[in-house]
Amino acid sequence: MPDTKEDAMSIALPTPSISSPVSDHDPSPTIPPPLPASMASLAVPIARGQRRGLFSSLTLIPEVTTPTSYPRRTKWIITSLIAVAAAAAPMGSSIVLPVLTDIANDFHTTATITNLSVAVYMLAMSVFPLWWSSFSETVGRRTIYLVSFALFVLWGVLSAVSTSIAMLVVMRVLSGGAAASVQAVGAGTIADIWEPKERGRAMGFFYIGPLCGPLFAPIIGGAMGQRLGWRSTQWFLAVYGVFTLVGLLFGLPETLKKRRDVAKEVEQEAAGSQRPTPLTRVSTRQSVQIKTRTYLSLIRRIFLDPLLVLAYLRYPAVALTVYYASIAFGSLNFLNISIQSAFSTTPYNFSTLIVGLLYIPNSLGYILAIFFGGRWIDRIMHREARKAGRYDSNGKLMFRPEDRMRENAWIAAVMWPGALIWYGWMAERGVFWFVPMLANFFFGVGSMLIFALSTTMLTEFMPRRASSGIAINNSVRSIFSFAGVFAAEPTINAIGNGWLCTILGLWSLISGLAVIWTMRTQGDKWRRKMGEGGI
């Protein structure tokens, strides 16, 4: 739990105002009158019948008017639930790694084609979050979670009963796209309920889920694959999806403060130039034109507008943060394929179960970085704000996103590329397995520090579009991951693990140092151009 003596963040909760019943322009529930000062920090529940989201009356935790006012215990419960849900997507990509050879043998295909089932899963995780993020701003977070996990269960069952490699690849695409909702919307939920001064620690805890997936999934996949066959791994994902769906149904309230009424917006947009003056009759032709524009505008907003979030990459602070996280994530997924390829063949010749266990070291590094990295970053933020004398009129510290890239980022920028090169040559030379696995542990520590700080920085550079920022990050980094997974096997066969890891490591090292130096020297100027409060 955070130290209550820490400096407070310079942010004031919006004062609720007396409002009339909900208008067409604001579908949010009626907000009660201002509370007395002694009660201002208390969560004000919304009546069960006015709660938002799919099957919202079933939630055991009530929706409140100001999500940041939830008690700390409730915030941690919601964060834990989202972390469990966030484990589904990476678990789906990692659980098949130990059984890729079994899948190839079952469908009489090559390792490269089998790796495609992992690669397209990652590709789906790059595309679908753009729509999940956009929809969450319209229908709310809760509805997105429930719909996506219902689909995840369906596609998981169909993956388990696939009759060909083509069917498996298609079902994996849909499964990855469904589970990817939490990758975009989850960080938005964390931003909804936690104030920035504690968000680094909460975001680190949230990432336990996505990183426990790669920790346990290969072990589960190896054990189940060796005993029950590769199809059991897909049945496991379907069962996991069912339990997660039940938890979300009863335990997750709506946390988005205000939803957009897209239908009303497009209706007004379509009718804007055709709006009749008072006492003027609307002709049938004019009415048809308005309705046609309404439908076309609605289709555009649903299918095309989500792609426009990529335009935020025009901001250098956003682009560089996303780029650095992406090369780290792409290298991670290359490493996952390399472990399976190197240790299931000569000179190691490990069994499916043992190959699954080899994914533990880097995951242990992730967990270590989660527990210490978030607290470390929060302390750095407080230190930098005090050093710069950034206090508001109430004496509270004012934080800057770029402060997250200090000594923690420099250490991580050297650690994980160095560990990648270390692993590559040890695996290439067939050195005792513990030595390359030790390298993977340090790779996990360094890369996780980068993942955590980049995700948190994006929510602060884009506080009003937090889910969009995370969606952009997931989209770009999953494209890098797709490239890494798809190209790993043929490239390893061509030049070997040693040279490939050296190329990736040097590229990552130079890129990382350049990004951190640029953000330290230009970050403040870029943030001011974006607006003091972000975009």
Long-range contacts (C-beta under 8 A, 24 or more apart in sequence): 1-72, 2-198, 2-201, 2-378, 6-197, 6-378, 6-382, 7-197, 7-382, 7-385, 7-386, 7-396, 7-397, 8-197, 8-396, 8-397, 9-195, 9-196, 9-197, 9-396, 9-397, 9-398, 9-399, 10-390, 10-391, 10-392, 10-394, 10-396, 10-397, 10-398, 10-399, 11-195, 11-196, 11-197, 13-40, 13-66, 13-68, 13-69, 14-66, 16-44, 16-65, 16-66, 24-261, 24-264, 25-261, 25-264, 26-258, 26-261, 27-52, 27-259, 27-261, 28-52, 28-257, 28-258, 28-259, 29-63, 29-65, 31-65, 32-65, 41-69, 42-69, 43-69, 43-70, 43-71, 43-74, 44-69, 51-253, 51-254, 52-140, 52-142, 52-254, 52-256, 52-259, 53-139, 53-140, 53-141, 53-142, 53-143, 53-146, 53-253, 53-254, 54-142, 54-143, 54-146, 54-147, 55-146, 55-249, 56-142, 56-253, 56-254, 58-249, 58-250, 59-142, 59-250, 59-251, 59-252, 59-253, 60-250, 60-251, 61-251, 61-252, 61-253, 62-253, 63-253, 63-254, 63-255, 64-253, 66-257, 67-192, 67-193, 67-255, 67-257, 68-192, 68-193, 68-194, 68-195, 70-193, 75-193, 75-194, 75-202, 76-205, 77-251, 78-189, 78-193, 78-251, 78-252, 78-253, 78-255, 79-190, 79-193, 79-194, 79-202, 79-205, 79-206, 80-205, 81-247, 81-248, 81-251, 81-252, 82-182, 82-186, 82-189, 82-190, 82-206, 82-209, 82-252, 83-186, 83-205, 83-206, 83-207, 83-208, 83-209, 83-210, 84-209, 84-244, 84-247, 85-145, 85-149, 85-182, 85-186, 85-209, 85-244, 85-247, 85-248, 86-182, 86-183, 86-186, 86-206, 86-207, 86-209, 86-210, 86-213, 87-209, 87-210, 87-212, 87-213, 88-149, 88-152, 88-179, 88-182, 88-213, 88-237, 88-240, 88-241, 88-244, 89-125, 89-176, 89-179, 89-180, 89-182, 89-183, 89-210, 89-213, 90-210, 90-211, 90-213, 90-214, 90-217, 91-213, 91-214, 91-216, 91-217, 91-237, 91-240, 92-121, 92-156, 92-172, 92-175, 92-176, 92-179, 92-213, 92-217, 92-237, 93-118, 93-121, 93-122, 93-125, 93-176, 93-333, 94-213, 94-214, 94-217, 94-218, 94-221, 94-336, 94-359, 95-217, 95-218, 95-220, 95-221, 95-233, 95-236, 95-237, 96-221, 96-230, 96-233, 97-217, 97-218, 97-221, 97-336, 97-337, 97-339, 97-340, 97-355, 97-356, 97-359, 98-218, 98-221, 98-222, 98-225, 98-340, 98-352, 98-353, 98-355, 98-356, 99-221, 99-222, 99-225, 99-230, 99-233, 99-352, 100-340, 101-340, 101-344, 101-352, 102-225, 102-229, 102-230, 102-352, 103-165, 103-168, 103-230, 106-230, 107-164, 107-165, 107-168, 109-165, 111-341, 111-489, 112-489, 112-490, 113-165, 114-165, 115-337, 115-485, 115-486, 115-488, 115-489, 116-169, 116-486, 117-165, 117-168, 117-169, 117-172, 118-172, 118-337, 118-485, 119-482, 119-485, 119-486, 120-169, 120-172, 120-173, 120-176, 120-482, 121-172, 121-173, 121-175, 121-176, 122-176, 122-333, 122-478, 122-481, 122-482, 122-485, 123-173, 123-176, 123-478, 123-479, 123-482, 124-172, 124-173, 124-174, 124-175, 124-176, 124-177, 124-180, 124-478, 125-176, 125-177, 125-179, 125-180, 125-183, 125-474, 125-478, 125-481, 126-474, 126-475, 126-476, 126-477, 126-478, 126-479, 126-481, 126-482, 127-177, 127-475, 127-478, 128-176, 128-177, 128-178, 128-180, 128-181, 129-180, 129-181, 129-183, 129-184, 129-470, 129-471, 129-474, 129-475, 130-184, 130-306, 130-307, 130-309, 130-310, 130-471, 130-472, 130-475, 131-306, 132-180, 132-181, 132-184, 132-185, 132-471, 133-184, 133-185, 133-188, 133-306, 133-309, 133-467, 133-468, 133-470, 133-471, 134-305, 134-306, 134-309, 134-468, 134-471, 135-306, 136-184, 136-185, 136-188, 136-256, 136-467, 137-256, 137-259, 137-260, 137-465, 137-467, 137-468, 138-259, 138-260, 138-261, 138-262, 139-259, 140-254, 140-256, 140-259, 141-185, 141-188, 141-189, 141-192, 141-252, 141-254, 141-255, 141-256, 142-248, 142-252, 142-253, 142-254, 142-255, 144-181, 144-185, 145-181, 145-182, 145-185, 145-248, 145-252, 146-245, 146-248, 146-249, 148-178, 148-179, 148-180, 148-181, 148-182, 149-178, 149-179, 149-181, 149-241, 149-244, 149-245, 149-248, 150-245, 151-178, 152-178, 152-179, 152-237, 152-241, 153-238, 153-241, 153-242, 153-245, 156-234, 156-235, 156-237, 156-238, 156-241, 157-234, 157-235, 157-238, 159-234, 159-237, 160-231, 160-234, 160-235, 160-238, 161-231, 162-234, 175-237, 179-241, 180-474, 180-478, 183-210, 183-470, 183-474, 184-467, 184-470, 184-471, 184-474, 185-467, 185-470, 186-470, 187-455, 187-458, 187-459, 187-466, 187-467, 187-469, 187-470, 188-256, 188-459, 188-466, 188-467, 188-470, 189-255, 190-459, 191-459, 191-463, 191-466, 192-255, 192-256, 192-257, 192-466, 193-255, 196-399, 196-460, 197-378, 197-381, 197-397, 197-399, 198-378, 199-456, 199-459, 199-460, 200-374, 200-375, 200-377, 200-378, 200-381, 200-404, 200-452, 200-453, 200-456, 201-374, 201-375, 201-378, 202-374, 203-374, 203-452, 203-455, 203-456, 203-459, 204-370, 204-371, 204-373, 204-374, 204-375, 204-377, 204-452, 205-370, 205-374, 207-366, 207-370, 207-448, 207-451, 207-452, 207-455, 208-367, 208-370, 211-363, 211-366, 211-367, 211-370, 211-448, 212-363, 212-367, 214-336, 214-359, 214-362, 214-363, 214-366, 215-359, 215-360, 215-363, 215-364, 215-366, 215-367, 216-363, 217-359, 218-355, 218-356, 218-357, 218-358, 218-359, 218-360, 219-356, 219-357, 219-359, 219-360, 220-356, 221-356, 222-351, 222-352, 222-353, 222-354, 222-355, 222-356, 222-357, 223-353, 223-356, 225-352, 225-353, 225-356, 226-351, 226-352, 226-353, 262-298, 262-301, 262-302, 263-298, 265-301, 266-294, 266-297, 266-298, 266-301, 267-294, 269-293, 269-297, 270-294, 270-296, 270-297, 309-465, 309-468, 309-471, 309-472, 310-472, 310-475, 312-462, 312-465, 312-468, 312-469, 312-472, 312-535, 313-472, 313-476, 315-461, 315-526, 315-530, 315-535, 316-522, 316-526, 317-401, 317-402, 317-461, 317-519, 317-523, 317-526, 317-527, 317-530, 318-458, 318-461, 318-462, 318-469, 318-472, 320-515, 320-518, 320-519, 321-454, 321-457, 321-458, 321-461, 321-473, 321-515, 321-519, 322-454, 322-458, 322-472, 322-473, 322-476, 322-477, 323-476, 323-511, 323-515, 324-450, 324-454, 324-511, 324-512, 324-515, 325-450, 325-451, 325-454, 325-455, 325-473, 325-477, 326-473, 326-476, 326-477, 326-479, 326-480, 327-480, 327-507, 327-508, 327-511, 327-512, 328-416, 328-447, 328-450, 328-451, 328-477, 328-508, 329-447, 329-451, 329-477, 329-478, 329-480, 329-481, 330-477, 330-480, 330-481, 330-483, 330-484, 331-416, 331-417, 331-420, 331-447, 331-484, 331-504, 331-508, 332-362, 332-443, 332-447, 332-481, 332-484, 333-480, 333-481, 333-484, 333-485, 333-488, 334-484, 334-485, 334-487, 334-488, 334-500, 334-504, 335-362, 335-420, 335-423, 335-440, 335-443, 336-485, 337-484, 337-485, 337-488, 337-489, 337-492, 338-423, 338-424, 338-427, 338-488, 338-492, 338-497, 338-501, 339-440, 341-488, 341-489, 341-492, 342-427, 342-492, 342-497, 343-427, 343-433, 347-430, 348-430, 348-433, 350-433, 358-433, 358-437, 361-437, 361-438, 361-440, 361-441, 361-444, 362-440, 362-441, 362-443, 362-444, 363-444, 364-441, 364-444, 365-440, 365-441, 365-442, 365-443, 365-444, 365-445, 365-446, 365-447, 365-448, 366-444, 366-445, 366-447, 366-448, 368-444, 368-445, 369-444, 369-445, 369-446, 369-448, 369-449, 369-452, 370-448, 370-452, 373-408, 373-448, 373-449, 373-452, 373-453, 374-452, 376-408, 377-404, 377-408, 377-452, 377-453, 377-456, 380-404, 380-406, 380-407, 380-408, 399-460, 400-523, 400-524, 400-527, 401-456, 401-457, 401-460, 401-461, 401-523, 401-527, 401-534, 402-457, 402-519, 402-520, 402-523, 402-524, 402-527, 404-453, 404-456, 404-457, 405-453, 405-457, 405-516, 405-519, 405-520, 405-523, 408-449, 408-453, 409-449, 409-450, 409-453, 409-512, 409-516, 410-513, 410-516, 411-446, 411-449, 412-445, 412-446, 412-447, 412-449, 412-450, 412-512, 413-446, 413-450, 413-509, 413-512, 413-513, 413-516, 414-446, 414-509, 414-512, 414-513, 415-442, 415-443, 415-445, 415-446, 415-449, 416-442, 416-443, 416-445, 416-446, 416-447, 416-450, 416-508, 417-446, 417-504, 417-505, 417-506, 417-508, 417-509, 417-512, 418-442, 418-505, 418-509, 419-443, 419-446, 420-501, 420-504, 420-505, 420-508, 421-501, 421-502, 421-505, 421-506, 423-497, 423-501, 424-497, 424-498, 424-499, 424-500, 424-501, 424-502, 424-505, 425-497, 425-498, 425-501, 425-502, 427-497, 427-498, 428-496, 428-497, 428-498, 429-498, 450-512, 460-534, 461-527, 461-530, 461-534, 461-535, 462-534, 462-535, 463-533, 463-534, 464-533, 464-534, 464-535, 465-535
